[in-house]
Amino acid sequence: MSDFLYFPLIKTRDAELRCFGNIDAESFGKMLPIYELTKSRKTKKAPDGDIYRRMKQIGEIQEDRPFILDLCTDSKYINPQIEQLLSEQHGFRDWQYFIFDLHNDLNIIPMVHLYEDDQGVMPDVEKFVQAASLQTDFLAVRMPYDLGGEEIGYYLNPIVKNMADGCKLYVVIDAGFVREEPVRSVVDAFLYTCSGVEAFEEKIEDVVMLCTSFPSSPANEGGDDMDGSFRIYEEEIFQKLKGDFPVKYGDYASINTEQIEMKGGTFVPRIDIASLDGMHFTYKRHRRHSGGYVRCAKHTLSDSENYTPLGVWADEEISRAASSKPSGISPAFWISVRMNYYIETRLMLRSRECFFD
C-alpha cells in the first residue's frame, strides 16, 4: 500500500490546472493526482486544441512528482490526437510512444485502457502491459464501481498475469456522479466489486474509490438563492467503505461530471466553501448588479461558522475579492478557488485519520 492519502481526478481544463498550480509542495506530496488529458483551447495554429500544450502545463505543475495519466473520452474535450492515443493497434503503440518516449522526463503512471474484441479479452491490452511494465514500476486501471466481483476479476486477470516482476497496479474504481442513488446501494456495489480484487492483492499497490456528488446546480440543491448548503456524499461513502475494505479515497475534486460551460452573462457569481468535517458545502451567491464576487467574498469572510482560513491560495483570493480587488471574475476562476480549498480539507481529513490510526 502506498503512502498517498488522496487521489483527485481532474480533466486538464484551465480551471482545474489553475487550482493544481496553486497547491503547495507539502500538500502535493500527500496525493497522487489522476489527470484526464483533454485538448487545449482552440487557437489559429491549433484549431483542434493541442494536447502537447496541456502536457507542458502538467509538467510545470508536477515537476518530478508522480501522477496517473488517463485520456478523456468525452466528445467535448477529445480531438484527433487523443483518438490516436486510444487506438489499441500494436499494443497501444502510440500511447506507449507518447508516455515513454515523448514524455519520458515526467514521472507518469500510465492508465491501462481496456477494450474487448471478438477473440475475448483484449490481446493488445496484454501487449501493452507486457511492454509498459518493463519501463515503469506502476500501472493504473480504471473500472466501473458496479462491475461486480467476478467481472472485475475477468478484466484484472489479463493485466496482472502480464505484468513484469516488481511492477504494481493502482486499481481505480469509479462511480462517477452519485447524488441520485442511495448511499447504501452505492457502497454495496463498491464492496461487491472490491471483493473481486482481493485475489490479485499481491500485484496491487492501492484500490482507490472515485466518485463525485457535486451538483450541477448548487443553488437548486441548497434550496436558497443567496446563502445555502448541500451534502457531500463522497465522504459518507468512503467512511462506510473503509470499514469493510482497505480502500483509498479519491474524488473529482468538487467537479460535477457534466462540466457545464458557463457562457458570458448567464451565470450568477458564487463562492463555495467545503466544511472541515468533510460532509457539506456552503455557498454565497450574489448577482453582479448586487455586488457579485466582491459581496460573495465579504459574505464568506463574515460567516465564521462555515469558513475557516486554512492558509492556502483560496484564502488569499477570497480576501482579495473581499477587498474589492478580485483576481478573477469568471466562474472558471472561482471553480479553481473552490477546488483549492476543498482539496486541502480532504488532505486534512485523511492526515487526521492516519494520525489516529
C-alpha positions in Angstrom: 0.0 0.0 0.0 1.3 3.4 -0.9 1.7 6.5 1.4 -0.6 8.6 -0.8 -3.7 9.8 1.1 -5.8 11.3 -1.7 -6.3 10.6 -5.4 -8.1 13.6 -7.0 -9.1 13.1 -10.7 -9.3 16.2 -12.9 -9.7 17.0 -16.6 -6.9 19.2 -17.9 -9.1 22.3 -18.3 -7.9 25.7 -17.4 -9.9 25.9 -14.1 -8.6 22.6 -12.8 -5.0 23.2 -13.8 -5.0 26.7 -12.2 -6.1 25.1 -9.0 -3.3 22.5 -9.1 -0.8 25.1 -10.0 -1.6 26.8 -6.7 -1.2 23.8 -4.4 1.9 23.8 -2.2 4.6 21.1 -2.3 3.8 19.7 1.1 0.2 19.1 0.1 1.2 17.7 -3.3 3.4 15.1 -1.5 0.4 13.5 0.1 -1.6 12.9 -3.1 -1.4 11.1 -6.4 -3.3 13.1 -9.0 -5.1 11.5 -11.9 -5.1 13.7 -15.0 -7.6 13.0 -17.7 -5.9 14.5 -20.7 -8.1 16.9 -22.8 -7.4 19.1 -25.7 -6.4 22.7 -25.0 -8.3 25.8 -26.1 -8.6 26.2 -29.8 -6.2 28.6 -31.5 -5.5 29.6 -35.1 -2.4 27.4 -35.1 -4.2 24.5 -33.3 -7.9 24.6 -34.3 -8.5 21.2 -32.7 -6.8 22.2 -29.5 -3.3 20.8 -28.8 -2.7 18.1 -26.1 1.0 18.9 -26.0 0.2 22.3 -24.5 -1.7 20.5 -21.8 1.2 18.1 -21.2 3.6 21.1 -20.8 1.2 22.5 -18.2 1.1 19.2 -16.3 4.9 19.0 -16.4 5.2 22.5 -14.9 2.8 21.6 -12.1 4.0 18.1 -11.3 7.8 18.6 -11.8 9.3 15.2 -10.8 6.3 14.1 -8.7 4.4 11.0 -9.9 0.9 11.2 -11.4 -1.5 8.9 -13.2 -2.2 9.9 -16.8 -5.5 8.9 -18.4 -7.2 10.0 -21.6 -10.5 11.8 -21.8 -13.2 10.2 -23.9 -15.8 13.0 -23.5 -16.7 14.2 -27.0 -16.5 17.8 -25.7 -12.8 17.5 -24.8 -11.4 14.9 -27.2 -9.6 15.6 -30.5 -7.8 13.5 -33.2 -4.6 13.4 -31.2 -6.4 11.8 -28.2 -8.3 9.4 -30.5 -4.9 8.3 -31.9 -3.6 7.6 -28.5 -6.7 5.5 -27.7 -6.0 3.2 -30.7 -5.3 -0.3 -29.5 -3.2 -1.2 -32.5 0.1 -3.0 -31.9 -0.4 -2.9 -28.1 -1.4 0.7 -27.9 1.9 1.6 -29.6 1.1 5.3 -29.9 0.2 5.5 -26.2 3.5 3.8 -25.3 5.5 6.2 -27.5 3.6 9.2 -26.0 4.5 8.2 -22.4 7.9 6.5 -22.6 9.5 8.5 -25.5 7.9 11.9 -25.9 7.3 12.5 -22.2 10.0 10.3 -20.5 11.1 13.3 -18.5 7.8 13.2 -16.5 7.0 10.7 -13.7 4.0 9.2 -15.4 2.0 6.2 -14.2 0.2 5.1 -17.4 -3.5 4.2 -17.4 -4.2 0.8 -19.0 -7.1 1.2 -21.5 -9.5 -1.7 -21.7 -11.4 -3.0 -24.7 -12.7 -6.3 -26.0 -12.9 -7.8 -29.4 -14.4 -11.0 -30.9 -11.5 -13.0 -29.6 -12.3 -12.1 -26.0 -10.3 -10.0 -23.5 -8.0 -7.5 -25.1 -5.0 -9.1 -26.7 -3.5 -5.6 -27.4 -4.0 -4.7 -23.7 -1.8 -7.7 -22.8 0.8 -6.5 -25.2 0.7 -3.0 -23.7 1.0 -4.3 -20.2 3.9 -6.6 -21.1 5.9 -3.7 -22.7 4.9 -0.9 -20.3 5.5 -2.9 -17.1 9.2 -3.3 -18.1 9.5 0.5 -18.3 7.7 1.6 -15.1 7.2 0.5 -11.6 3.4 1.2 -11.6 0.4 1.0 -13.9 -3.2 2.0 -13.2 -6.6 0.8 -14.4 -10.0 2.4 -14.0 -13.2 0.4 -13.9 -16.9 1.0 -13.1 -17.9 0.5 -9.5 -20.8 -1.7 -10.3 -19.0 -4.4 -12.3 -19.3 -7.0 -9.6 -16.6 -9.3 -8.2 -16.5 -11.9 -11.0 -16.4 -9.4 -13.8 -13.7 -7.2 -12.4 -11.6 -10.3 -12.0 -12.2 -11.1 -15.6 -10.7 -7.7 -16.6 -7.9 -7.7 -14.0 -6.6 -11.2 -14.8 -5.1 -10.5 -18.2 -3.5 -7.3 -16.8 -1.9 -8.9 -13.7 -0.7 -12.0 -15.4 1.2 -9.9 -18.0 2.9 -7.5 -15.5 6.6 -7.8 -15.1 8.0 -8.7 -11.7 8.3 -5.6 -9.5 5.5 -3.7 -11.2 2.4 -2.9 -9.2 -1.1 -1.8 -10.2 -3.4 1.0 -8.9 -7.0 -0.1 -9.3 -9.3 2.9 -9.6 -13.0 2.0 -9.1 -15.2 4.8 -10.4 -18.8 5.5 -9.6 -19.0 8.8 -11.4 -21.9 11.0 -10.2 -23.6 9.5 -7.2 -26.1 12.1 -6.0 -29.1 10.3 -7.5 -28.6 7.0 -5.7 -29.0 6.0 -2.0 -25.6 5.9 -0.3 -26.1 2.4 0.9 -26.7 1.0 -2.6 -23.5 2.8 -3.9 -21.5 1.3 -1.0 -22.8 -2.2 -1.6 -22.0 -2.0 -5.3 -18.4 -0.8 -4.5 -17.9 -3.6 -1.9 -19.2 -6.3 -4.3 -16.7 -5.1 -7.0 -13.9 -4.8 -4.4 -14.5 -8.4 -3.4 -13.1 -9.5 -6.8 -9.9 -7.5 -6.3 -8.7 -9.5 -3.3 -7.4 -12.4 -5.4 -4.9 -10.1 -7.0 -3.7 -8.3 -3.9 0.0 -9.3 -4.3 0.2 -7.2 -7.5 -2.0 -4.3 -6.4 -0.5 -1.2 -4.8 -3.8 0.5 -3.9 -7.5 0.2 -4.6 -9.0 3.7 -4.9 -12.7 4.7 -4.7 -13.7 7.5 -7.0 -16.9 9.5 -7.3 -18.4 13.0 -7.1 -21.7 14.3 -5.7 -21.2 18.0 -6.5 -24.5 19.1 -8.1 -24.9 20.7 -11.4 -26.9 23.5 -9.7 -25.8 24.2 -6.1 -28.5 26.9 -5.6 -31.2 24.4 -6.6 -29.7 21.7 -4.4 -29.1 24.1 -1.5 -32.7 25.5 -1.7 -31.7 29.2 -1.3 -30.8 31.7 -3.9 -28.1 33.6 -1.9 -26.9 31.5 1.0 -27.3 27.8 1.3 -25.7 24.4 1.9 -25.8 20.9 0.5 -24.3 17.5 1.4 -21.1 15.9 0.2 -21.7 12.2 -0.3 -18.2 11.2 -1.3 -17.1 11.4 2.4 -20.0 9.4 3.7 -19.5 6.7 1.1 -15.8 6.5 1.9 -16.4 6.2 5.7 -18.8 3.3 5.1 -16.5 1.6 2.6 -13.2 1.7 4.5 -14.7 -0.1 7.5 -15.2 -3.2 5.2 -12.3 -2.9 2.7 -8.9 -1.2 2.7 -9.7 1.4 0.1 -8.0 4.7 -0.6 -10.0 7.9 -1.0 -10.4 9.6 -4.4 -12.9 12.0 -5.9 -13.4 14.6 -8.7 -12.1 17.4 -6.5 -15.6 19.0 -6.3 -16.3 19.0 -10.0 -19.6 17.8 -11.4 -19.3 15.2 -14.2 -21.5 17.2 -16.6 -18.9 20.1 -16.5 -21.4 22.7 -17.7 -19.6 25.5 -19.6 -21.0 28.9 -18.4 -21.5 31.4 -21.2 -20.9 35.1 -20.6 -23.9 36.8 -19.0 -25.6 33.6 -17.9 -24.0 32.9 -14.6 -24.6 34.3 -11.0 -21.3 34.8 -9.1 -21.0 32.2 -6.3 -18.3 31.2 -3.8 -18.4 27.6 -2.4 -16.7 26.5 0.8 -16.3 22.9 1.9 -16.8 22.2 5.6 -13.9 21.0 7.7 -15.7 17.8 8.7 -16.0 16.9 5.0 -19.7 16.5 5.0 -21.2 19.6 3.2 -20.7 22.7 1.2 -22.0 26.2 1.9 -22.3 28.9 -0.8 -22.7 32.6 -1.1 -24.3 33.8 -4.3 -24.9 37.4 -5.4 -25.8 38.7 -8.8 -23.4 41.1 -10.5 -25.7 44.1 -10.1 -25.9 43.3 -6.3 -22.1 43.1 -5.7 -21.1 39.9 -7.5 -17.9 38.1 -6.3 -16.9 41.0 -4.0 -20.1 40.7 -2.0 -19.8 36.9 -2.1 -16.3 37.1 -0.6 -17.4 39.6 2.1 -20.3 37.4 3.0 -18.0 34.3 3.1 -15.5 36.1 5.4 -18.2 37.1 7.8 -19.6 33.5 8.1 -17.0 32.3 10.7 -19.3 29.3 11.4 -18.8 27.9 7.9 -15.5 29.4 6.7 -12.1 28.9 8.4 -9.0 30.2 6.6 -6.5 27.4 6.0 -3.6 29.4 4.9 -3.9 28.3 1.2 -4.2 30.1 -2.1 -8.0 30.0 -2.0 -8.0 32.1 1.2 -5.8 34.8 -0.4 -8.2 35.0 -3.3 -11.3 35.3 -1.1 -9.5 38.1 0.9 -8.5 39.9 -2.3 -12.1 39.8 -3.6 -13.5 41.0 -0.2 -11.1 44.0 -0.5 -12.7 44.8 -3.9 -9.7 43.5 -5.8 -10.7 40.1 -7.1 -8.0 38.4 -9.3 -10.8 36.9 -11.5 -14.5 37.4 -12.1 -15.2 34.3 -14.2 -16.9 31.2 -13.0 -13.8 29.2 -14.0 -11.6 31.2 -11.7 -13.8 30.6 -8.7 -14.1 26.9 -9.5 -10.3 26.9 -9.1 -10.7 28.7 -5.7 -13.3 26.2 -4.6 -11.2 23.2 -5.6 -8.1 24.6 -3.9 -9.9 24.9 -0.5 -11.7 21.6 -1.0 -8.6 19.7 -1.7 -6.9 21.0 1.4 -9.9 19.9 3.5 -9.6 16.3 2.0 -5.9 16.2 2.9 -6.6 17.4 6.4 -9.2 14.7 6.9 -7.0 11.9 5.6 -4.0 13.1 7.6 -6.1 13.2 10.8 -7.2 9.6 10.1 -3.6 8.5 9.7 -2.6 10.2 13.0 -5.4 8.4 14.9 -4.7 5.1 13.2 
